[in-house]
Amino acid sequence: MTHFYNRLPFPPDSRMTGIWSNSWVDDPMGDEVAIGHLISFPDNQDAGLESDFLSSHMPFNVGGFSGVYPDGSPWMFILQKAPADVSKRLMREEDPYWLMRDSLQRAMRFNHEARIVDELTWTRGKLEFAYALEGINTDDIADWTITDLIRGLLTECCYVELSDIVDRHATGCAFPGIEHDCAADVFTDVFARWGVGLLRRPEPQDNYVGAWYSIEDLQAMPRPELEATAKECGIRVRCRNSKKHRSRKRLIALIIKAPKKQNESE
């Protein structure tokens, strides 16, 4: 599960049908904060159309995704970011998220049937912590902007490993070794490939190496044995860019998800 799906109240079998990321986001100005809102729509509205319309009226919009609940009801999750002091500077409001909440409320005046279901907020520290929970060294994302951090978490929703995005960010290519029209930007690469249906949900768990191991067994392995197991699964022990060793937690997560070799699955 991804960071967003873990934190939002999606019923099982909810489905994402669209995703977007804005290319015109303002350059960072000092400390920034981010906010996300889950919005539901009535059954007779289209999630994609309503997402496009509402987001076009929100100047702090960074990106988001939309979809349907199991009963077919549409929803969207929209993300915004702004300088941490902008509400105070412009509106004398102490709450750093006030202006972005107001932006959403103004946009929703164009759709009186839309409803706010949930809200999430982040500082830069909270976003970095989301990456750390995936075993990623925060030194590797120290030069990322708030927008980059949000877009990275959005790529997770497209069935791409967050660690791969971090490793490949410097090169600008999300899919090395795969013939594609590279956008020279890892985030755009992922969104474009998902948009044409080339990124799919992973296969069932029993087709993965994790079917042969328990997390407890992996946790009990000495570091050299754990690294050897990772290498057998085709997993790099060191991060590509920083050349630092991956954490035990990250190696275990990658081993559990690693596809079996062909001769093992036959």
Beta strands, then each sheet from edge to edge (+ up, - down):
strand 1: 15-21
strand 2: 32-40
strand 3: 61-68
strand 4: 74-83
strand 5: 115-123
sheet 1: 1+ 3- 4+ 2- 5+
end
